[in-house]
Amino acid sequence: MSYRMKGLNQFISEIRNCPNKESEQRKVEKEMAKIRQKFVSNKALDGYQKKKYVWKLLYMIILGYDVDFGQEEAASLIISGKYSEKYTGYVTASKFLSPLIFL
């Protein structure tokens, strides 16, 4: 993961600086809505943007939030020619799919 993803680093900092669980939840829900809107919009996202948003979703999953979208974007990163995008796709797709494996 690139340390130059300013938006991802800023999001993580904002979450870590939340004074309580309620403000964290509001911030996560607001960011999740923004990401969902980016994914469903007709504008094509470049690899960097997809990668950034998918890492944010992974962070939300790690925090324990239920993320019910983003699997297609993670899978689309797997077929990328860039190593960083391919890596992101494999890592996040495995986490998105891990609850389904144990059903």
C-alpha positions as CSV (number, residue, x, y, z in Angstrom):
1,M,0.0,0.0,0.0
2,S,1.4,3.3,-0.9
3,Y,2.0,5.8,1.9
4,R,1.1,8.6,-0.5
5,M,-2.6,7.9,-0.4
6,K,-3.5,11.1,1.3
7,G,-7.2,10.5,1.4
8,L,-6.8,7.1,3.0
9,N,-4.3,8.4,5.6
10,Q,-6.6,11.3,6.4
11,F,-9.6,9.1,6.8
12,I,-7.8,6.8,9.2
13,S,-6.5,9.8,11.2
14,E,-10.0,11.2,11.4
15,I,-11.4,7.9,12.6
16,R,-8.7,7.4,15.2
17,N,-9.3,11.0,16.5
18,C,-13.0,10.5,17.0
19,P,-13.9,11.1,20.7
20,N,-16.5,8.4,20.9
21,K,-18.0,5.5,19.1
22,E,-21.0,7.5,17.9
23,S,-18.9,10.1,16.1
24,E,-16.8,7.3,14.6
25,Q,-19.9,5.6,13.3
26,R,-21.3,8.8,11.8
27,K,-17.9,9.4,10.0
28,V,-17.8,5.9,8.7
29,E,-21.4,6.0,7.5
30,K,-20.8,9.3,5.7
31,E,-17.7,8.0,4.0
32,M,-19.4,4.7,3.1
33,A,-22.2,6.7,1.4
34,K,-19.6,8.8,-0.5
35,I,-17.8,5.7,-1.7
36,R,-21.0,4.0,-2.7
37,Q,-22.0,7.0,-4.7
38,K,-18.6,7.1,-6.5
39,F,-19.0,3.4,-7.4
40,V,-22.5,3.7,-8.8
41,S,-21.9,7.0,-10.7
42,N,-21.4,6.8,-14.4
43,K,-17.9,8.4,-14.1
44,A,-15.1,5.9,-14.7
45,L,-12.8,5.7,-11.7
46,D,-9.1,5.3,-12.4
47,G,-7.1,2.6,-10.7
48,Y,-5.8,4.9,-8.0
49,Q,-9.2,6.0,-7.0
50,K,-10.6,2.5,-6.9
51,K,-7.6,1.3,-4.9
52,K,-8.1,4.2,-2.3
53,Y,-11.8,3.5,-1.9
54,V,-11.4,-0.2,-1.6
55,W,-8.7,0.2,1.1
56,K,-11.1,2.5,3.0
57,L,-13.8,-0.2,2.8
58,L,-11.3,-2.8,4.1
59,Y,-10.4,-0.5,7.0
60,M,-14.1,-0.2,7.8
61,I,-14.5,-4.0,7.8
62,I,-11.5,-4.3,10.1
63,L,-13.2,-1.9,12.5
64,G,-16.2,-4.2,12.5
65,Y,-18.6,-2.4,10.2
66,D,-20.8,-4.3,7.8
67,V,-19.8,-3.4,4.3
68,D,-22.1,-4.9,1.7
69,F,-20.6,-3.5,-1.5
70,G,-17.2,-3.1,-3.1
71,Q,-16.6,-6.7,-4.1
72,E,-16.9,-6.0,-7.8
73,E,-14.4,-3.1,-7.6
74,A,-12.0,-5.3,-5.7
75,A,-12.3,-8.0,-8.3
76,S,-11.8,-5.5,-11.1
77,L,-8.5,-4.5,-9.5
78,I,-7.2,-8.1,-9.6
79,I,-7.1,-8.0,-13.4
80,S,-5.1,-4.8,-13.5
81,G,-1.7,-4.7,-15.0
82,K,-0.3,-2.7,-12.1
83,Y,1.1,-4.6,-9.2
84,S,-0.2,-2.2,-6.5
85,E,-3.7,-2.5,-7.9
86,K,-3.5,-6.3,-8.3
87,Y,-2.2,-6.6,-4.7
88,T,-5.0,-4.4,-3.4
89,G,-7.6,-6.5,-5.3
90,Y,-6.4,-9.8,-4.0
91,V,-6.1,-8.6,-0.4
92,T,-9.4,-6.9,-0.2
93,A,-11.3,-9.5,-2.2
94,S,-10.1,-12.2,0.2
95,K,-11.4,-10.2,3.1
96,F,-14.7,-9.4,1.4
97,L,-15.2,-13.1,0.6
98,S,-13.9,-14.6,3.9
99,P,-17.3,-14.5,5.7
100,L,-18.9,-16.4,2.7
101,I,-16.4,-19.2,2.9
102,F,-17.6,-20.3,6.3
103,L,-21.3,-20.5,5.5
